[in-house]
Amino acid sequence: GDVVVEELYKYKFGIPEQAEDVDVALGGFGDQAHATLLKLVAGLDETIYTLDYDFKSSAPGKFLGRADKRGAKVAVYIGENELNQGVVMVKNLTNKEQVFVPVSDVVSTVRQFLG
């Protein structure tokens, strides 16, 4: 499935195993979460930060593990619970501080975490 395609793509185009200097990793669970995340990507794309968007829908633990493995400094995650509560999880992967903020506050929270 997805893993085979990813490996073939890496082989053909020489894409490294891990993105370097990733500032913000974004991910979520479900179509509605990913629609919201794409809006956040557009907002964060106007910043100086390097973004890594995880297209795989996954539980928070798996996503955070992948984000940490990629070397991200901050993780932004939306799951079903977050959607129902109208918030987004933003986690500083350096000091492990985690907050839940409205979508409108994500960019400012990321900026605060990255200094």
Order of alpha helices (4+ residues) and beta strands (2+ residues): alpha-beta-alpha-beta-alpha-beta-alpha-beta-beta-alpha
